Amino acid sequence: MKHLILLTFTLFTLSSFAHPSKSLASPLAKTKISTDLNEFLKGFENQVKLHESLGIMEFMDTEYLDLQLKDMLEGNVDQFLNEFFCGDNVKTNEFECPGYQSIKKLKRQMVVGSGSNEFEVRYIIIGKGFKVEAEWLVTSKKVGTQTIYGLLGAMG
């Protein structure tokens, strides 16, 4: 039941900001975010540049990993990561899934709070011959005095 609720919530939330760039006049890259969240995103960006699959997955929401990677994709890490980085080609607006190992650069475009415990993030993903815009959620959970962040992508 918990997975069904998470899946429903994720699909609703992702669909609600599927194309915020179409409605926003300018990128929100200057939105103030906490130092902890900024460090979390920098760590994720560094792991992507290094193409470290296990390192990248350490930045994923644990419930998302359980449902998407373990249950739906039966542990296929490459498929999971390749699908995570899917988005719209910035020139053609066509849906595209560049392989995570071909990513050369991530450019953070925006971070916006979308609720008390989550943020929407948008990146431009750049590699040889492609430039894709992808959007994800970042969840935050308090564990004692520490805040634990996790990335959430599309499901299904």
C-alpha positions in Angstrom: 0.0 0.0 0.0 2.9 2.4 0.9 4.3 1.8 -2.6 1.0 2.5 -4.3 0.6 5.8 -2.3 4.2 6.8 -3.2 3.6 5.9 -6.9 0.4 7.9 -7.1 1.9 10.9 -5.3 5.0 10.8 -7.5 3.0 10.6 -10.8 0.7 13.4 -9.7 3.5 15.6 -8.5 5.7 15.0 -11.6 2.8 15.7 -13.9 2.1 19.0 -12.1 5.5 20.4 -13.0 6.2 18.5 -16.2 6.9 21.8 -18.1 7.4 24.6 -15.7 9.8 26.3 -18.1 6.9 26.9 -20.4 5.2 29.0 -17.7 8.1 30.7 -16.0 9.5 33.8 -17.5 13.1 33.1 -16.3 15.1 30.3 -14.7 14.9 30.2 -11.0 18.6 29.3 -10.5 19.0 32.1 -7.9 16.3 30.7 -5.6 17.8 30.5 -2.1 18.2 26.9 -0.9 19.8 25.6 2.3 23.5 24.8 2.4 22.7 21.2 3.1 20.5 20.9 0.0 23.1 22.7 -2.2 25.8 20.3 -1.0 23.5 17.3 -1.6 22.9 18.5 -5.2 26.6 19.2 -5.8 27.5 15.7 -4.6 24.9 14.2 -7.0 26.3 16.4 -9.9 29.8 15.2 -9.1 28.8 11.5 -9.1 27.0 11.9 -12.4 30.1 13.5 -14.0 32.2 10.5 -12.7 29.6 8.1 -14.1 29.6 6.3 -10.8 26.4 4.2 -10.8 26.6 3.3 -7.1 27.5 6.8 -6.1 24.6 8.2 -8.1 22.2 5.8 -6.5 23.3 7.0 -3.0 21.5 10.2 -3.9 18.1 8.5 -4.7 15.2 8.4 -2.3 15.3 4.9 -0.7 11.6 4.2 -1.2 11.9 5.2 -4.8 14.9 2.9 -5.3 13.0 0.0 -3.7 10.0 0.4 -5.9 11.5 1.5 -9.2 14.9 -0.3 -9.3 14.3 -3.4 -7.2 10.6 -4.1 -7.8 9.9 -2.8 -11.3 13.3 -3.1 -13.0 14.4 -6.2 -11.1 17.7 -4.6 -10.2 18.8 -3.5 -13.6 21.0 -0.6 -12.6 21.9 0.6 -16.1 18.3 0.7 -17.2 17.3 2.5 -14.0 19.9 5.2 -14.4 19.4 5.6 -18.2 15.7 6.1 -17.6 16.2 8.4 -14.7 18.0 10.9 -17.0 15.2 11.0 -19.6 13.8 14.4 -20.5 12.9 16.7 -23.4 15.5 17.6 -26.0 15.9 21.4 -25.7 16.0 21.9 -29.4 13.3 19.5 -30.7 11.3 19.1 -27.5 11.2 15.4 -28.2 11.5 12.9 -25.3 15.0 11.5 -25.1 16.9 9.2 -22.8 20.6 9.7 -23.0 22.7 7.0 -21.4 24.0 8.1 -18.1 27.5 7.2 -19.0 27.5 9.7 -22.0 26.6 12.7 -19.8 29.4 15.3 -19.8 27.8 18.1 -17.8 24.8 18.9 -15.6 23.6 22.5 -15.5 21.2 23.2 -12.6 18.4 25.5 -13.8 16.2 25.7 -10.8 15.3 24.5 -7.4 11.9 25.4 -6.0 10.2 24.3 -2.8 7.0 22.4 -3.7 5.9 21.5 -0.3 7.1 21.3 3.3 9.4 18.3 2.6 10.2 18.4 -1.1 11.7 20.5 -3.8 11.5 20.5 -7.6 14.8 20.5 -9.5 15.5 21.1 -13.2 18.7 20.4 -15.0 20.0 20.6 -18.5 21.9 17.4 -19.2 24.6 17.8 -21.8 26.6 15.3 -23.7 28.1 14.7 -27.1 25.2 15.4 -29.6 22.5 16.0 -27.0 21.1 18.6 -24.6 18.1 17.4 -22.5 16.0 19.1 -19.9 15.1 16.8 -17.0 13.1 17.4 -13.8 13.0 15.6 -10.5 11.8 15.9 -7.0 14.0 16.0 -4.0 12.5 14.7 -0.8 13.7 15.6 2.6 13.2 13.7 5.8 14.2 14.6 9.3 16.1 11.9 11.1 16.9 13.2 14.6 18.7 16.5 13.9 19.8 15.5 10.4 17.9 16.1 7.2 18.2 13.3 4.6 17.6 14.2 1.0 16.7 11.8 -1.8 16.0 12.2 -5.6 12.8 10.9 -7.0 12.2 10.5 -10.8 9.4 9.2 -13.0 8.0 5.8 -12.1 6.4 3.1 -14.2 
